[in-house]
Amino acid sequence: MPKSADISLPDPSRWKALVFIAVAQLMVVLDATIVNIALPTAQQDLGISDANRQWVITAYALAFGGLLLFGGRIADLWGRKRTFVVGLLGFAAASALGGAATSEAMLLGSRALQGAFGALLAPAALSLLAVMFTDAKERAKAFGIYGAIAGGGGAVGLILGGFLTEYLNWRWTFFVNIPFAIVAAVGAYFVIREPAGSRNRSSLDIPGVVLSTLGLVALVYGFTRAESAGWSDSLTVGMFIGSAVLLAAFVLTEAKVKSPLLPLRVLTERNRGGVYLSLGLAIIAMFGLFLFLTFYLQVVKGYSPVTTGFAFLPMIVGMIVGSTQIGARLMTRVPPRLLMGPGFVVAAIGMLLLTQLEIGTSYAGLILPAQLLLGLGMGTAFMPAMSLATHGVNPEDAGVASAMVNTSQQVGGAIGTALLNTIAASATTSYVASHAAGAGNPKLLEMQAMVHGFSSAIWWAVGILAVAAAIAFTLINTGRPGAGSAISGSGSGEGVEDEDEVKIPVVAH
C-alpha cells in the first residue's frame, strides 16, 4: 500500500479522542496554579514553615520540568496512548496521596509524583494530536481548542482553587484531579487508536536522560532559589553554572549518540526553535502577572479567594475567543507569524495598561480591558504555536518535539515567577527607602510600595512580550497550512516543505 494512502482515511474517533486529551491537558495546567490559592491553609494545617512552603510549588515544577524530555521520549518509544493512560492513572494516585497528606514530607512527595506523571502525559497528549489530525483545517480546530486550554487553564485553576479552598478545604485542590484523570484515562483507553508505524523503537539514550534531567532541574531550582535567597547567593550561582555545564554536555552528547533523547534536528529547524523560544518568553510574562494580580486583588483590594478567581475570567474569555475564533479560523489562511507576532503585541498592550496600577485603580476601567487584551493576544498566539511545536517532524519524533514546547512553558513559568517577583521586591524596597521620611501612614506607604513594585515588574513583562513578538516575526517563516502539496509519498513520514508550506506528519498503517 502506498505510504500516502491513509491521508483520505482520518481516524474516525479523532474528535472523541480530542475531548479526553483536552480534559487531561486541563488537569495538568490547572494543577500549576490551583494549589497556589490553597497554599496558606495547607501550610497552617500541616505546620509547614515559611522557608519550606515554596517547595509545595517547587517540587512539582522540578519533577515536571526536569522529566519532560524523558517523558516525551518514553511516549515515542513505548506508545503515546499507553504513556498517556499510565500518566493519567499515576497522576490520580499522586493527587489522592496529596489530598490525604498528614505531614509536610507526604505532601511534598505527592507533588513531586504529580510532576513526574505530568511529565509523562503532557507530551503524550500533544503528540497524539499531532499524529491523529493530519488535515490542515481540522488540525487548526483541534489545536485551537488545545491552545485555549493550555493558555487559559492556569487562570481557571485560580478560580477553582479559590472556590474549593473557601467552600470545602485545601485537600480538594488535590482530590478534584481524580475524576478528571479517571474519565480521561478510561475514555482514552477505549477511544484513542494511535496510528501504526509512528513509534521510535531506538534504544534509550541514558546519558541524555541524566544530563537533561539534572540540567533542567538545576536551572529551575536556580531561579526558584534566587527568588528567596537572592541572585548573588552562592548556591544560586552554583546552580546556574551547573545547569549551563550540564546542558552544554547534553547538547554535545546528542550530537554524537546514535539514538539521541532530543535529536538536534528538532531544535534547529527555525520555526520550531522560534516557537519554543517565543512561547517560553511569553509564559515568563504571564506567570509573573498571575502572581502580581492575585496579590494585588487580595491584599490591596481585599478580594476573597473566590472573587479573586472570578476576577481572572476576562482573561480566560479572551484566550478562548483568541484561540478558537481568531487563531483557528485564520490559521489556514495566513502564515503563523502573522498570528503569533501580532498576538504577542496585543498581549503586550494589555500588559502595558497594567503598568498604570495604583491603589485606587478601577477594576472595570483598567484591569478588565487589560485582561481582555492579554487573553485575546495570548490565545491568538498560542494556537499556532501549539501546532507548530510539531511542525515538520517525523512521527517518531512527535513525542519529544511536544515535550520541548511543554518544557519551554514549564521552565518559563519557573523563571517568570522568580525573575519578576525579585524585580518587584527590589522596587518595593527602594520605594519604601526613598519615601519613608515623609510617610504619615506606614500602612498606606506599604501598599503604595507594593503596587509600585508590581508596576515596575510589569514593565519588564511588557519588554519580554515585545521580544517574543520580534522572535515570532523574525524566526517563524513557514507559510499557511495547505498552501501547496505538503504531503509526500516518499515514506519519510514528513511532508515536502518550501517557504510557504507546513509539513503535516503522515503515518502509514
C-alpha positions in Angstrom: 0.0 0.0 0.0 1.4 3.5 -0.8 2.6 5.5 2.1 0.2 8.3 1.4 -2.9 6.1 1.2 -4.1 6.9 4.7 -4.4 10.7 4.1 -8.0 10.2 2.9 -8.8 7.9 5.9 -8.5 10.0 9.0 -9.1 8.4 12.4 -12.9 8.2 12.8 -12.6 8.6 16.6 -10.2 11.6 16.5 -12.8 14.2 17.8 -13.8 11.9 20.6 -10.2 11.4 21.4 -9.7 15.2 21.5 -12.3 15.5 24.3 -10.2 13.2 26.6 -6.9 14.7 25.6 -8.4 18.2 26.4 -9.6 17.0 29.8 -6.1 15.7 30.6 -4.4 18.9 29.5 -6.8 21.0 31.5 -6.0 18.9 34.6 -2.2 19.4 34.2 -2.4 23.1 33.5 -4.9 23.6 36.4 -2.5 22.0 38.8 0.2 24.5 38.0 -2.0 27.2 39.8 -4.8 25.6 41.7 -2.6 24.8 44.7 -1.3 28.5 44.9 -4.5 29.8 46.5 -4.8 26.8 48.8 -1.2 27.0 50.0 -1.7 29.3 53.0 -4.3 27.0 54.6 -2.4 23.8 53.7 0.7 25.4 55.3 -1.1 26.1 58.5 -2.8 22.7 58.7 0.4 20.7 58.2 2.7 23.0 60.1 4.9 23.8 57.1 7.5 26.6 57.8 7.6 29.8 55.7 11.0 28.7 54.5 9.7 25.3 53.2 6.3 26.3 51.8 7.8 27.2 48.4 8.6 23.5 48.0 4.9 22.7 47.6 5.2 24.6 44.2 8.8 23.9 43.5 8.6 20.1 44.0 6.0 19.9 41.2 7.9 22.3 38.9 11.3 20.5 39.3 9.9 17.0 38.6 7.7 18.2 35.7 10.3 20.5 34.1 13.2 18.1 34.7 11.5 14.9 33.3 9.6 16.3 30.3 12.1 15.4 27.7 12.4 11.9 29.2 8.6 11.7 29.2 8.4 12.7 25.5 11.0 10.1 24.6 9.1 7.4 26.6 5.9 8.3 24.6 7.7 7.8 21.3 9.3 4.6 22.5 6.5 2.9 24.5 3.5 4.2 22.6 1.7 7.5 23.1 -1.6 6.0 24.1 -0.1 3.7 26.7 2.1 6.5 28.1 -0.9 8.8 28.3 -3.1 6.4 30.2 -0.3 5.4 32.6 0.5 9.1 33.2 -3.2 9.8 34.0 -3.6 7.0 36.4 -0.3 7.8 38.2 -1.4 11.5 38.4 -4.7 10.4 40.0 -2.8 8.3 42.6 -0.4 11.1 43.4 -3.3 13.5 43.8 -5.0 11.1 46.2 -1.8 10.9 48.2 -1.6 14.7 48.3 -5.2 15.2 49.4 -4.7 12.6 52.2 -1.3 14.1 53.3 -0.8 14.1 57.1 2.7 15.6 57.0 4.9 18.0 55.2 7.0 15.2 53.7 3.9 13.3 52.4 2.6 16.5 50.7 5.9 17.4 49.1 6.4 13.8 47.9 2.9 13.7 46.3 3.7 17.0 44.5 6.9 15.5 43.1 5.0 12.4 41.9 2.3 14.6 40.3 5.1 16.4 38.4 6.7 13.1 37.3 3.5 11.6 36.0 2.5 15.0 34.4 5.8 14.8 32.5 4.6 11.5 31.0 1.1 12.5 30.0 1.6 16.1 28.8 3.9 15.4 25.8 1.9 12.2 25.0 -1.2 14.3 24.8 0.2 16.9 22.4 1.9 14.3 20.2 -1.3 12.3 19.9 -3.0 15.3 18.4 0.0 15.7 16.0 -0.3 12.2 14.6 -4.2 11.9 14.7 -5.1 15.2 13.0 -3.4 15.4 9.6 -6.0 17.6 7.7 -4.9 21.2 7.9 -8.3 22.7 8.7 -9.2 20.0 11.2 -5.7 20.3 12.8 -6.3 24.1 13.2 -9.6 23.5 15.1 -8.1 20.8 17.3 -5.0 22.9 18.2 -7.3 25.9 18.7 -9.1 24.0 21.5 -5.9 22.7 22.9 -4.2 26.1 22.8 -7.2 27.8 24.6 -6.9 25.2 27.4 -3.1 25.5 27.6 -3.3 29.3 27.8 -6.4 29.7 30.0 -6.1 26.7 32.2 -3.9 28.5 34.7 -6.5 31.2 35.3 -9.2 28.6 35.6 -7.0 27.0 38.3 -7.1 30.2 40.3 -10.9 30.3 40.2 -11.3 26.6 41.1 -8.6 26.8 43.8 -10.4 29.8 45.4 -13.8 28.1 45.3 -12.6 24.8 46.7 -10.5 26.4 49.4 -13.2 28.8 50.5 -16.2 26.4 50.5 -14.6 23.0 51.1 -10.9 22.8 52.1 -7.4 22.8 50.6 -7.4 19.0 50.3 -10.0 19.2 47.5 -7.5 21.1 45.3 -5.8 17.6 45.1 -8.9 15.4 45.1 -10.5 17.3 42.2 -7.9 15.8 39.9 -9.0 12.2 40.5 -12.3 12.3 38.5 -10.6 14.3 35.7 -7.8 11.7 35.4 -10.1 8.6 35.6 -12.5 10.0 33.0 -9.7 10.9 30.6 -7.9 7.6 31.2 -11.0 5.4 30.6 -12.0 7.5 27.6 -8.5 7.4 26.1 -8.2 3.6 26.6 -11.4 2.9 24.6 -11.4 5.7 22.1 -7.8 6.5 21.1 -6.3 4.5 18.2 -2.7 5.5 17.8 -1.6 5.3 14.2 0.6 2.3 13.4 4.3 2.8 12.5 4.8 6.0 14.4 6.8 4.7 17.3 10.5 5.3 17.7 11.9 2.0 18.9 15.5 3.1 19.1 17.4 2.3 22.3 17.0 4.8 25.2 19.8 7.5 25.4 20.6 7.1 29.2 23.4 9.8 29.2 21.0 12.2 27.6 18.3 11.4 30.1 20.6 12.0 33.1 22.2 15.2 31.7 18.9 16.8 30.5 17.1 16.0 33.7 19.9 17.3 36.0 20.4 20.3 33.8 16.8 21.3 33.8 16.3 20.6 37.5 19.4 22.8 38.3 18.0 25.6 36.1 14.5 25.6 37.6 15.9 25.3 41.1 18.4 28.2 40.5 15.6 30.6 39.5 13.4 29.4 42.4 16.2 29.8 44.9 17.0 33.3 43.5 13.5 34.4 44.5 14.1 33.6 48.2 17.9 33.8 48.6 18.9 36.4 46.1 20.8 36.3 42.8 24.2 36.6 44.4 23.7 33.6 46.8 26.5 31.1 46.3 24.1 28.1 45.8 22.0 30.1 43.3 25.1 31.0 41.2 26.4 27.4 41.5 23.0 26.1 40.2 23.2 28.3 37.2 26.8 27.4 36.4 26.0 23.7 36.9 22.9 23.9 34.7 24.9 25.6 31.9 27.6 22.9 32.1 25.1 20.0 32.2 23.0 21.4 29.3 26.1 22.1 27.2 27.3 18.5 27.8 23.8 17.3 26.9 23.9 19.1 23.5 27.4 17.6 22.8 26.1 14.2 23.7 23.0 14.5 21.5 25.2 15.4 18.5 27.2 12.2 18.9 25.0 9.4 20.1 23.2 7.1 17.6 19.7 7.4 19.1 19.6 10.8 20.9 16.9 11.7 23.5 16.4 15.0 21.8 17.5 14.9 18.1 19.1 18.3 17.4 17.0 18.4 14.2 14.0 19.1 16.4 15.6 22.2 17.8 17.5 23.6 14.8 14.5 23.9 12.4 13.9 27.7 12.7 10.1 27.5 13.0 10.1 25.1 15.9 13.0 26.9 17.5 11.1 30.2 17.2 8.0 28.6 18.8 10.0 27.2 21.8 11.8 30.5 22.4 8.9 32.9 21.9 6.4 30.8 23.9 8.8 30.4 26.8 9.3 34.2 27.0 5.5 34.8 26.8 5.0 32.3 29.7 7.6 34.2 31.8 5.4 37.4 31.4 2.1 35.5 32.0 3.1 33.7 35.2 4.6 36.8 36.8 1.3 38.6 36.1 -0.8 35.8 37.7 1.3 36.2 40.8 1.0 40.0 41.0 -2.7 40.3 40.1 -3.5 37.6 42.7 -1.7 39.6 45.5 -3.0 43.0 44.2 -6.6 41.8 44.3 -6.4 40.0 47.6 -4.1 42.2 49.6 -4.7 45.7 48.1 -8.3 45.4 47.0 -9.4 42.9 49.8 -11.0 40.4 47.4 -11.8 36.9 48.8 -10.1 33.9 47.1 -13.3 33.1 45.1 -13.8 36.7 44.0 -10.1 36.9 43.0 -10.5 33.7 40.9 -13.6 35.2 39.1 -11.7 38.4 38.6 -9.5 36.5 36.1 -12.5 35.5 34.0 -12.0 38.2 31.3 -8.5 36.8 30.6 -10.0 33.3 30.1 -12.8 34.6 27.9 -10.2 36.5 25.8 -8.0 33.4 25.5 -10.9 31.2 24.3 -12.0 33.8 21.8 -8.5 34.4 20.6 -7.7 30.8 20.2 -10.9 29.3 18.8 -12.4 32.3 16.9 -9.3 34.1 15.7 -6.4 31.7 15.7 -8.2 28.6 14.5 -10.2 30.5 11.8 -7.2 32.3 10.4 -4.5 29.6 10.7 -5.3 28.0 7.4 -5.5 31.4 5.7 -2.4 33.4 6.9 1.1 32.4 7.8 1.6 31.6 11.6 4.0 34.5 12.2 1.1 36.9 11.3 -0.9 35.4 14.2 1.9 34.9 16.7 3.7 38.2 16.3 0.5 40.4 16.4 -0.9 38.2 19.2 2.1 38.9 21.4 1.9 42.6 20.5 -1.7 42.8 21.6 -0.8 41.0 24.8 2.0 43.5 25.4 -0.5 46.4 25.0 -2.7 44.7 27.6 0.3 44.3 29.9 1.2 48.0 29.2 -2.2 49.1 30.6 -1.4 47.3 33.9 1.8 49.3 34.4 -0.7 52.1 35.4 -1.9 50.1 38.5 -2.5 52.2 41.6 -4.1 51.6 45.0 -7.4 53.0 43.8 -7.4 51.6 40.3 -10.8 50.7 38.9 -11.3 47.0 38.1 -13.8 47.7 35.3 -11.8 50.8 34.0 -8.3 49.2 33.7 -7.9 45.7 34.9 -10.8 44.2 32.9 -9.8 45.7 29.5 -6.2 44.8 30.1 -7.0 41.2 30.8 -9.2 41.0 27.7 -6.4 42.3 25.5 -3.9 39.9 27.2 -6.3 36.9 26.7 -7.1 37.8 23.1 -3.4 38.2 22.2 -2.2 35.1 24.0 -5.0 32.9 22.7 -4.3 34.0 19.1 -0.6 33.4 19.5 -0.8 30.1 21.5 -3.0 28.3 18.9 -0.5 28.3 16.0 2.4 27.9 18.5 0.9 24.6 19.7 0.5 23.4 16.2 4.0 24.5 15.1 5.6 22.7 18.1 5.4 19.5 15.9 6.0 21.4 12.7 7.6 19.1 10.1 8.8 16.4 12.5 9.0 12.7 11.7 6.1 11.0 13.5 8.6 9.1 15.6 10.0 12.4 17.0 6.5 13.8 17.8 6.7 13.0 21.5 10.0 14.7 22.1 9.0 17.7 20.0 5.8 18.0 22.0 7.9 17.7 25.2 10.0 20.7 24.1 7.0 23.0 24.0 5.9 21.8 27.4 9.5 22.3 28.7 9.6 25.9 27.4 6.3 26.6 29.2 7.4 24.9 32.5 10.8 26.5 32.6 9.3 29.8 31.5 6.8 29.6 34.4 9.5 29.0 37.0 11.7 31.8 35.5 8.8 34.2 35.3 7.7 33.7 38.9 11.3 34.1 40.3 12.6 36.8 38.0 9.6 39.2 38.1 9.0 38.6 41.8 12.6 39.5 42.5 12.3 42.7 40.4 9.1 43.6 42.2 10.6 43.1 45.7 13.6 45.2 44.8 11.5 48.1 43.5 9.2 47.8 46.6 12.2 48.1 49.0 13.7 51.1 47.0 10.3 52.9 47.1 10.0 52.4 50.9 13.6 53.7 51.5 13.0 56.8 49.4 9.6 57.7 50.7 9.9 56.7 54.4 10.9 60.1 55.7 7.7 61.9 54.6 5.3 59.0 55.2 2.4 59.8 57.5 0.7 56.4 57.3 3.0 53.4 57.3 0.3 51.0 56.2 -0.5 53.3 53.2 3.2 53.5 52.4 3.4 49.7 52.4 0.5 49.4 50.0 1.9 52.1 47.7 5.3 50.4 47.7 3.8 47.0 46.8 1.8 48.4 43.9 4.9 50.4 42.7 6.9 47.1 42.8 4.2 45.3 40.8 4.0 48.0 38.1 7.9 48.1 37.8 8.0 44.3 37.2 5.1 44.5 34.7 7.2 47.0 32.7 9.7 44.2 32.3 6.9 41.8 31.3 5.9 44.3 28.5 9.5 44.2 27.2 9.6 40.4 27.4 6.4 40.1 25.3 7.9 42.6 22.8 10.9 40.4 22.4 8.7 37.3 22.0 6.8 39.2 19.2 10.1 40.1 17.5 11.3 36.5 17.6 8.0 35.2 16.2 8.2 37.8 13.3 11.9 37.0 12.6 12.3 33.2 13.0 8.9 31.8 12.0 8.8 31.9 8.2 6.6 29.0 7.3 3.5 29.7 5.2 -0.1 28.8 6.0 -1.0 25.1 6.1 -2.3 23.8 2.8 -0.6 26.4 0.7 0.6 23.7 -1.6 1.1 19.9 -1.6 2.6 19.3 1.8 2.4 15.6 1.7 5.0 13.3 0.2 4.7 9.6 -0.6 8.3 9.1 -0.1 7.9 7.2 3.0 9.9 9.5 5.2 6.9 10.3 7.3 7.3 14.0 6.6 5.8 16.3 4.1 7.8 18.2 1.5 8.3 21.8 2.5 9.2 25.0 1.0 9.0 28.5 2.4 5.2 28.6 2.1 4.2 25.1 3.3 3.7 23.4 6.6 4.6 19.8 6.9 1.9 17.6 8.3 3.1 14.3 9.8 1.7 11.4 7.7 1.7 8.0 9.2 1.5 4.8 7.2 -0.6 2.0 8.6 
